[in-house]
Amino acid sequence: MAEETTGEGRGFDTIAVHGEEGGDPFRALTPPIYMTSTYTFPSMETVDRVLSGEEEGFVYSRSGNPTVRQFERTMARLEGGEEGVAFASGMGAISAVLLSWQKKGTPFLFSRHLYSGTRHFIESMLIPLGATVRFVDFRQGPEAFSRLAEALDEGACGLFLETPSNPTLDLVDLEATAALCRRYGVPLAVDNTFASPALQNPLLLGADLVIHSATKYLGGHGDLLGGVAVGGREAIKSLRSVEASLLGATLSPMNAWLILRGIKTLALRMEAHSRRALLLARLFAGNGKVVRVLYPGLSDHPGHGIVLRQMKGTGGMLSVLFRSAETARAFMDRLRIIRIGVSLGDPASLVEHPASMSHRGFPPEVRRSLGVEEGLVRLSVGLESPDDLCRDVEAALSGLKG
């Protein structure tokens, strides 16, 4: 995977390792953790300068912290944005962005295939608050863009999508979508959690905001919760001063420090995740007990061409469709190295059955409409030895009936 340089002339890996430098008076190689809830001032004149924005500073950690700010600025540099704002979780970032849009009073547009938490937020929070919501099915190809143009022409407060999507691994052409949104003056936000900034940069493809669950690949070790939104200076300033501060979904300094530590190895990890996922995808594709493999790294995936255009790798997530829920669950029970769990992006490989786990709260007909079939299994391919992962999958498949 060839490394690309940023607009400032430094490569992604260099920025990931060094982050935002120059903030520590003692020149510590590793940034310090500022474990404080409040900040003091030498004079009221300093208070005035900080509160007016004339001088950088912090007042109360719900609205800003030096360690958290370092994470935000590092993410802005990695994604090619101007500013970032951190949250206590990915859902904290998503809900803040969506609530900031709702003030405009016009319909929301969403891609049909979304993370279950986002879908629950739409149905349990946005719609009861009076929001009008419309979905675009990007699986429909050119017809989807025609319908999107019609919806944008009627007015929208924003379009929110994910690519690759969770758990069906659908791809959206970001350049084409962003160009259409710009034509109608509608902001585009992209959940980039599955790809991470190491593999995809939606802002550089025309999006206005990019969102991550930092719990996943950014932290990378399964030991924290966090979220972040990155975009233009004015959009992030609004999110920071209103939604981030008033909703109180504040990222802790310790978790910000852990995410910064994880980011240092992000590019290397994503390359390793991608290699192992492709290996397993090919293994599944060659087995007669598997109905379909959903992995954009395979040439027969509908979004394979999009991956080649807009991503720098194919990622560590893949889904596999078995003939029934019983077969899918039996396969999962037979795994020994790959563990059953709902998260992703960890060094340890994880597997989940969406119909029984992440999407359990949706009626079967709704799950089917979202592409979440009863036999679907989602895997987050970790960093174990490739041979061990292959043997684990082969053994689990060999024990299945039929």
C-alpha positions in Angstrom: 0.0 0.0 0.0 1.8 3.1 -1.2 1.9 6.0 1.3 0.5 9.3 0.2 1.7 12.7 1.3 -0.7 15.3 2.7 -1.1 18.9 1.6 1.5 20.0 4.1 4.1 17.7 2.5 4.3 15.0 5.2 3.2 11.4 4.8 0.3 9.9 6.6 2.5 7.7 8.7 4.7 10.6 9.8 1.7 12.6 11.0 0.2 9.6 12.7 3.4 9.0 14.7 4.2 12.6 15.6 0.7 14.1 15.7 0.4 17.8 16.8 3.8 18.7 18.0 5.1 21.7 20.1 2.4 21.8 22.8 4.4 20.5 25.7 6.8 23.0 27.4 9.0 20.1 28.6 9.3 18.6 25.0 8.0 15.2 26.0 8.1 12.7 23.2 4.8 11.2 24.3 2.1 13.8 25.0 1.1 14.3 28.6 -2.4 13.5 30.0 -4.1 16.6 31.5 -6.3 15.0 34.1 -8.2 18.1 35.3 -11.8 19.3 35.2 -11.1 23.0 35.4 -8.4 25.6 34.6 -7.3 28.7 36.5 -6.2 32.1 35.3 -3.5 34.6 36.6 -5.8 37.5 36.0 -9.3 38.6 34.8 -7.6 40.1 31.7 -6.5 36.5 30.8 -10.0 35.3 31.3 -11.3 38.0 28.9 -8.7 37.0 26.3 -9.4 33.3 26.5 -13.2 33.7 26.5 -13.1 36.1 23.6 -10.8 33.8 21.5 -7.9 36.2 21.4 -5.7 33.7 23.3 -5.9 30.0 23.2 -6.7 28.4 26.5 -9.1 26.2 28.4 -11.8 26.9 31.0 -13.6 23.6 31.8 -12.9 20.2 30.3 -16.4 19.6 29.1 -15.6 22.2 26.4 -11.9 21.6 25.9 -8.8 19.8 27.2 -5.2 19.9 26.0 -4.9 16.1 25.5 -8.2 15.9 23.8 -7.4 18.9 21.6 -4.2 17.2 20.5 -6.2 14.2 19.3 -8.7 16.5 17.5 -5.9 18.3 15.7 -4.1 15.1 14.8 -7.4 13.7 13.3 -7.9 17.0 11.3 -4.5 16.6 9.8 -5.0 12.9 9.0 -8.3 13.5 7.3 -7.3 16.7 5.5 -9.7 18.8 7.5 -9.3 22.2 9.2 -10.6 21.3 12.7 -11.9 18.3 14.7 -14.1 17.9 17.8 -14.0 14.8 20.0 -16.8 13.0 21.7 -17.2 10.2 24.3 -18.3 7.7 21.7 -19.0 7.4 18.0 -22.7 7.8 18.7 -21.9 11.0 20.6 -20.3 12.3 17.4 -23.2 11.1 15.2 -26.0 12.4 17.4 -24.3 15.8 17.7 -23.9 16.2 14.0 -27.5 15.2 13.3 -29.0 17.4 16.0 -27.0 20.3 14.7 -28.6 19.8 11.3 -32.1 19.5 12.7 -32.2 23.2 13.5 -32.6 23.9 9.9 -36.0 22.3 9.9 -35.7 20.5 6.5 -35.7 16.8 5.8 -32.8 14.5 6.6 -31.3 12.3 3.9 -29.6 9.0 4.8 -28.1 6.1 3.0 -30.4 3.1 3.6 -27.6 0.9 4.8 -26.3 2.2 8.1 -24.9 1.1 11.5 -27.7 -0.2 13.7 -27.0 2.5 16.4 -27.4 5.3 13.8 -30.7 3.7 12.6 -31.9 3.4 16.2 -31.1 7.0 16.8 -33.1 8.1 13.7 -36.1 6.1 14.8 -36.0 6.7 18.5 -34.8 10.3 18.6 -35.0 12.2 15.3 -38.4 11.1 14.1 -40.1 11.5 17.5 -38.6 15.0 17.6 -40.5 15.8 14.5 -37.8 15.3 11.9 -38.7 14.2 8.3 -36.4 11.4 7.2 -35.7 10.0 3.7 -33.5 7.1 2.7 -31.5 6.6 -0.5 -30.6 3.1 -1.6 -27.2 3.5 -3.2 -27.4 -0.2 -4.3 -29.7 1.0 -7.1 -26.8 2.6 -9.0 -27.7 5.4 -11.5 -31.3 5.3 -10.3 -30.1 6.1 -6.8 -28.4 9.2 -8.0 -31.5 10.3 -9.9 -33.6 9.9 -6.7 -31.0 11.6 -4.6 -31.0 14.6 -7.0 -34.8 14.8 -6.7 -34.6 14.7 -2.9 -31.9 17.3 -2.9 -33.9 19.5 -5.2 -36.9 19.4 -2.8 -34.6 20.5 0.1 -32.6 18.7 2.7 -30.6 19.7 5.9 -27.9 17.2 5.0 -27.0 13.8 3.7 -25.5 11.2 6.1 -24.0 8.0 4.8 -21.4 5.3 5.5 -19.0 3.7 3.1 -18.2 0.8 3.4 -21.5 0.2 5.2 -22.0 -1.8 8.4 -22.6 -4.8 8.1 -23.3 -5.2 4.4 -20.1 -3.6 3.0 -21.9 -1.5 0.4 -19.8 1.2 -1.3 -20.8 4.7 -2.2 -19.0 6.8 -4.9 -18.1 9.8 -2.7 -16.9 12.1 -5.4 -20.1 11.8 -7.4 -22.2 12.1 -4.3 -20.3 15.1 -3.0 -20.6 16.9 -6.3 -24.3 16.4 -6.4 -24.7 17.7 -2.8 -22.6 20.7 -3.6 -24.8 21.5 -6.6 -27.8 21.8 -4.2 -25.9 23.4 -1.3 -26.5 20.4 1.0 -23.8 19.3 3.5 -22.5 15.7 3.2 -21.3 13.8 6.3 -19.6 10.4 6.0 -19.1 7.8 8.7 -15.6 6.6 7.9 -15.2 4.1 10.8 -14.8 1.0 8.6 -12.1 2.4 6.4 -10.3 4.7 8.9 -8.3 7.7 7.6 -5.5 5.3 6.7 -7.6 3.9 3.8 -10.1 6.7 2.9 -10.4 10.4 3.3 -13.9 11.6 2.5 -13.1 15.3 2.9 -10.5 15.1 0.1 -13.3 13.6 -2.1 -15.7 16.5 -1.4 -17.5 15.6 1.8 -18.1 18.4 4.4 -17.8 16.3 7.6 -16.2 12.9 8.4 -17.1 11.0 11.5 -15.4 8.1 13.3 -16.1 5.8 16.2 -12.6 6.1 17.6 -13.5 3.0 19.7 -12.7 0.9 16.6 -9.6 1.2 14.4 -8.3 4.5 15.7 -7.9 3.3 19.2 -7.3 -0.1 17.8 -7.0 -2.2 21.0 -10.5 -2.7 22.3 -9.9 -0.8 25.5 -11.7 2.5 25.1 -14.7 4.5 23.8 -14.4 7.6 21.7 -15.7 9.5 18.7 -14.7 12.4 16.5 -16.0 14.7 13.8 -13.7 16.5 11.4 -14.5 19.2 8.8 -14.3 22.9 8.0 -13.4 25.4 10.7 -16.9 27.0 10.9 -18.8 23.7 11.0 -16.6 22.3 13.8 -16.7 25.6 15.7 -20.5 25.4 15.8 -20.4 21.7 16.9 -17.9 22.4 19.6 -19.6 25.4 21.1 -23.2 24.1 21.1 -23.8 20.4 20.6 -20.5 19.0 22.0 -20.6 21.3 25.0 -24.3 21.2 25.9 -24.9 17.5 25.2 -21.9 16.7 27.4 -20.7 13.7 25.4 -17.1 14.6 26.4 -14.1 12.5 25.6 -11.9 11.8 28.6 -8.2 12.9 28.5 -7.2 9.3 29.3 -9.1 7.9 26.3 -7.8 10.7 24.1 -4.3 9.7 25.0 -5.0 6.1 24.3 -6.4 6.9 20.9 -3.4 9.0 20.1 -1.2 6.0 21.0 -3.3 3.8 18.8 -3.1 6.2 15.8 0.7 5.8 15.8 0.4 2.3 14.4 -2.9 2.8 12.4 -1.5 2.6 8.9 0.5 -0.6 9.7 -2.5 -2.2 11.4 -4.9 -1.4 8.6 -2.5 -2.9 6.0 -2.3 -6.1 8.1 -6.1 -6.2 8.7 -6.7 -5.8 5.0 -4.3 -8.6 4.0 -5.8 -11.1 6.5 -9.4 -10.1 5.5 -8.7 -10.6 1.8 -7.2 -14.0 2.6 -10.3 -15.1 4.6 -12.6 -13.6 1.9 -11.0 -15.8 -0.7 -11.2 -18.8 1.6 -14.9 -18.3 2.2 -15.5 -17.7 -1.5 -14.1 -21.1 -2.4 -16.3 -23.0 0.0 -19.6 -24.5 -1.2 -21.3 -24.0 2.2 -21.1 -20.3 1.8 -23.8 -18.6 -0.3 -22.1 -15.2 -0.8 -19.1 -13.3 0.5 -19.4 -9.5 0.9 -15.9 -8.0 0.7 -14.9 -5.1 -1.5 -11.5 -6.5 -2.1 -13.0 -9.3 -4.2 -13.3 -8.5 -7.9 -16.9 -9.7 -8.0 -18.0 -7.2 -5.3 -20.3 -4.5 -6.8 -18.3 -1.8 -5.2 -14.8 -3.2 -6.2 -14.3 -0.4 -8.8 -15.2 2.3 -6.3 -12.6 0.8 -3.8 -9.9 1.1 -6.4 -10.8 4.7 -7.1 -11.3 6.1 -3.6 -9.6 3.8 -1.1 -6.0 2.9 -0.4 -6.9 -0.6 0.8 -9.8 -2.9 1.2 -10.1 -3.0 5.0 -10.5 -5.6 7.7 -14.3 -6.1 7.7 -16.1 -8.8 5.7 -19.5 -10.4 5.9 -20.5 -13.9 4.9 -23.9 -15.2 4.0 -24.9 -18.7 5.0 -28.1 -20.5 4.0 -29.8 -20.0 7.4 -29.5 -18.5 10.8 -28.9 -22.0 12.2 -25.9 -22.6 9.9 -24.5 -19.1 10.6 -24.8 -19.6 14.4 -23.3 -23.1 14.2 -20.3 -21.8 12.3 -19.7 -19.1 14.9 -20.0 -21.7 17.8 -17.3 -23.8 16.1 -14.7 -21.0 15.9 -12.0 -21.1 18.5 -9.6 -18.2 17.8 -12.2 -15.8 16.3 -14.4 -14.7 19.2 -18.0 -13.8 19.3 -18.5 -10.0 20.0 -20.2 -7.0 18.5 -17.3 -4.5 18.2 -14.6 -4.3 15.6 -11.1 -2.9 14.8 -9.4 -4.8 17.6 -6.2 -6.9 17.3 -8.4 -9.9 18.2 -10.7 -11.2 15.4 -14.4 -10.9 16.3 -17.5 -12.4 14.7 -21.2 -11.4 15.1 -24.5 -12.6 13.9 -26.3 -9.3 13.1 -29.8 -10.8 13.2 -29.2 -12.1 16.7 -27.0 -9.3 18.0 -26.6 -5.8 16.5 -29.9 -5.8 14.6 -31.8 -7.9 17.1 -34.2 -5.0 17.9 -35.4 -4.7 14.3 -38.3 -6.8 13.0 -37.3 -9.5 10.5 -38.9 -7.7 7.6 -37.0 -4.5 8.4 -33.7 -6.5 8.7 -34.3 -8.0 5.2 -35.0 -4.6 3.7 -31.6 -3.4 5.1 -29.8 -6.4 3.6 -29.3 -8.1 7.0 -30.4 -11.6 6.1 -30.8 -14.3 8.7 -27.8 -16.2 7.6 -25.4 -13.1 7.5 -22.3 -13.2 9.7 -19.9 -10.2 10.1 -16.3 -10.6 10.8 -13.7 -8.1 12.1 -10.5 -9.7 11.0 -7.8 -9.1 13.5 -4.0 -9.4 13.6 -3.5 -13.1 14.5 -1.3 -15.3 12.4 -2.9 -15.7 9.0 -2.4 -19.5 9.1 -4.1 -19.7 12.4 -7.1 -17.7 11.2 -7.4 -19.8 8.1 -7.3 -23.1 10.1 -9.9 -21.7 12.5 -12.3 -20.9 9.7 -11.6 -24.1 7.8 -12.3 -26.2 10.8 -15.5 -24.3 11.6 -16.7 -24.7 8.0 -15.8 -28.4 7.8 -18.0 -29.2 10.7 -21.1 -27.7 9.1 -23.8 -29.9 7.7 -24.6 -29.7 4.0 
